Amino acid sequence: MKREKIEYSPIGIIKTPFSTKEGMPIQPSGAAGIKGTIELFNEFVEGLKDLDGFSHIILIYHLHQAKDYKLVVKPFMDNELRGVFSTRAPKRPNAIGLSVVKLNKIEGNILHIENIDVINNTPLLDIKPFIPDVDSPTIEKLGWLQNKSDKMKEKRSDNRF
């Protein structure tokens, strides 16, 4: 099958205190208490109806500073080379990021969020409610992260990507 080009347009912009990727948390669990906002474009505001009933939301966004990709990377949590699909590294064939954040409140087209781990002005592609019974399966294996995932909260971005 031939790889077809797919195009998406942002629905808003994620605003955070991180102007550079250096020192930024690598996952939302390491961004506890860090606040940000989402400025949703006005034509999408009607889609926020009933979202305020959820405590957490899933953000799907474009990793706009990842200009190329590597199929084998040295992830933040390891010094060994790993296949990109076994990592959460930002330089991917499709530069799509995913974060689960706390939704504090919605004011018009502004969503106030917490535990955000992305760089300022990241283009937002979609929002979905986080539903624990659907989004939190029982985990049986963690692959190469088996004895390292507890350190993700402290790990910060460096110059790897």
Secondary structure as GFF3:
##gff-version 3
##sequence-region A 1 161
A	DSSP	beta_strand	12	15	.	.	.	ID=ss1
A	DSSP	three_ten_helix	28	31	.	.	.	ID=ss2
A	DSSP	beta_strand	35	40	.	.	.	ID=ss3
A	DSSP	three_ten_helix	42	48	.	.	.	ID=ss4
A	DSSP	three_ten_helix	51	53	.	.	.	ID=ss5
A	DSSP	beta_strand	56	62	.	.	.	ID=ss6
A	DSSP	beta_strand	72	73	.	.	.	ID=ss7
A	DSSP	beta_strand	82	83	.	.	.	ID=ss8
A	DSSP	three_ten_helix	84	86	.	.	.	ID=ss9
A	DSSP	beta_strand	96	107	.	.	.	ID=ss10
A	DSSP	beta_strand	110	114	.	.	.	ID=ss11
A	DSSP	beta_strand	122	129	.	.	.	ID=ss12
A	DSSP	alpha_helix	132	135	.	.	.	ID=ss13
A	DSSP	three_ten_helix	143	145	.	.	.	ID=ss14
A	DSSP	three_ten_helix	149	151	.	.	.	ID=ss15
###
